[in-house]
Amino acid sequence: RPVARTAPQKPTPAKRLQEQAGDAARKGDWGPVLRLTDEVCGGPRLDALRRQAHAWAQGELEAAVLALSEERYEEALAAVKLVLMKMQGEPEAIDAESGLVAIRTMLELRFLNAEGPVAPVVRQNTYEELRGTRWAALFSS
């Protein structure tokens, strides 16, 4: 008796998007992961990919704070710019914007006399601007 063959099933649009998100995650390309997971209703796999993207961004921002505290300005800037590019529309992008403020101010402070009257004011103003962010501690007295 012949066995009926079924044609291979085409993946659904949602399944295709899930596969694309998985491919992007394997490459560490978190921007597309977030955009693709926004297009598809959740599910454990997509939720895990979103968490991975956010964890990556948090790690990059923490590394940027450390680099900035050690006066590795280019490294801090590269990490912040990468988060800004990949995490558009996410809370980490806002955090990265604060990082740009911190980096700019730290570079400005290099040219100010630390004992003069301007540097402490710049530090205090920046601390106030960044209060509540991971960057504020860099400017606390």
C-alpha positions as CSV (number, residue, x, y, z in Angstrom):
1,R,0.0,0.0,0.0
2,P,1.5,3.4,-1.0
3,V,2.3,5.8,1.7
4,A,0.8,9.3,1.1
5,R,3.5,11.9,1.1
6,T,2.7,15.3,2.4
7,A,4.4,18.3,0.9
8,P,6.9,20.0,3.1
9,Q,5.1,22.7,5.0
10,K,6.1,26.3,4.4
11,P,7.0,28.1,7.6
12,T,4.5,30.5,8.8
13,P,5.4,34.2,8.7
14,A,5.7,34.1,12.5
15,K,8.0,31.1,12.3
16,R,10.2,32.8,9.7
17,L,10.5,35.9,11.9
18,Q,11.5,33.7,14.9
19,E,14.1,32.0,12.7
20,Q,15.4,35.4,11.6
21,A,15.6,36.6,15.2
22,G,17.5,33.5,16.2
23,D,19.9,34.0,13.3
24,A,20.5,37.6,14.3
25,A,21.0,36.6,18.0
26,R,23.6,34.1,17.0
27,K,25.5,36.9,15.2
28,G,25.1,39.2,18.2
29,D,23.1,41.6,16.1
30,W,20.7,42.7,18.8
31,G,18.9,45.5,16.9
32,P,17.2,43.2,14.5
33,V,16.5,40.8,17.3
34,L,14.5,43.4,19.1
35,R,12.7,44.6,16.0
36,L,11.8,41.1,14.9
37,T,10.6,40.0,18.3
38,D,8.4,43.2,18.4
39,E,6.7,41.9,15.3
40,V,5.8,38.5,16.6
41,C,3.6,37.7,19.6
42,G,5.9,36.6,22.5
43,G,6.6,33.0,23.3
44,P,9.4,31.6,25.5
45,R,12.0,31.6,22.7
46,L,11.5,35.1,21.6
47,D,11.3,36.3,25.2
48,A,14.6,34.7,25.9
49,L,16.1,36.4,22.8
50,R,14.8,39.8,24.1
51,R,16.3,39.1,27.5
52,Q,19.6,38.3,25.8
53,A,19.6,41.5,23.9
54,H,18.9,43.6,27.0
55,A,21.6,41.7,29.0
56,W,24.1,42.3,26.3
57,A,23.3,46.1,26.4
58,Q,23.5,46.2,30.1
59,G,26.9,44.5,30.0
60,E,28.2,46.9,27.4
61,L,27.0,49.9,29.5
62,E,28.7,48.6,32.6
63,A,31.9,48.0,30.7
64,A,31.6,51.6,29.4
65,V,31.3,53.0,32.9
66,L,34.3,51.0,34.0
67,A,36.3,52.2,31.0
68,L,35.4,55.8,31.6
69,S,36.3,55.5,35.3
70,E,39.7,54.3,34.1
71,E,40.1,57.1,31.6
72,R,39.8,54.7,28.6
73,Y,37.6,57.2,26.7
74,E,37.7,55.6,23.3
75,E,36.7,52.2,24.7
76,A,33.8,53.8,26.6
77,L,32.6,55.8,23.6
78,A,32.7,52.7,21.3
79,A,30.6,50.7,23.8
80,V,28.1,53.5,24.2
81,K,27.8,54.1,20.5
82,L,27.2,50.4,19.8
83,V,24.4,50.3,22.4
84,L,22.9,53.5,20.9
85,M,22.9,51.9,17.4
86,K,21.6,48.5,18.4
87,M,19.1,49.4,21.0
88,Q,17.2,52.2,19.4
89,G,13.8,52.7,21.1
90,E,14.9,50.7,24.2
91,P,15.6,52.0,27.7
92,E,19.3,51.2,27.2
93,A,19.5,53.7,24.4
94,I,18.4,56.4,26.9
95,D,21.1,55.2,29.3
96,A,23.6,55.3,26.5
97,E,22.6,59.0,25.8
98,S,23.5,59.7,29.4
99,G,26.8,57.9,28.8
100,L,27.6,60.4,26.0
101,V,27.0,63.2,28.4
102,A,29.3,61.6,30.9
103,I,32.1,61.0,28.3
104,R,31.9,64.5,27.0
105,T,32.1,66.0,30.5
106,M,35.0,63.7,31.5
107,L,36.9,64.9,28.4
108,E,36.1,68.5,29.2
109,L,37.3,68.1,32.8
110,R,40.7,67.0,31.5
111,F,41.3,70.5,30.3
112,L,40.1,72.3,33.4
113,N,42.2,73.0,36.5
114,A,40.9,70.5,39.1
115,E,41.8,73.0,41.8
116,G,40.1,76.0,40.1
117,P,36.6,77.1,40.6
118,V,35.1,75.8,37.3
119,A,35.8,72.0,37.5
120,P,33.8,71.4,40.8
121,V,30.8,73.3,39.3
122,V,31.0,71.2,36.1
123,R,31.2,68.0,38.1
124,Q,28.3,69.0,40.4
125,N,26.1,70.1,37.4
126,T,26.8,66.8,35.6
127,Y,26.2,64.8,38.7
128,E,22.8,66.5,39.0
129,E,22.0,65.9,35.4
130,L,22.9,62.3,35.6
131,R,21.5,61.6,39.1
132,G,19.7,58.2,39.1
133,T,21.8,56.8,36.3
134,R,24.8,54.5,36.4
135,W,26.9,57.4,35.2
136,A,26.3,59.8,38.2
137,A,28.8,58.1,40.5
138,L,31.6,59.2,38.2
139,F,30.9,62.8,39.2
140,S,30.1,62.5,42.9
141,S,32.4,64.2,45.3
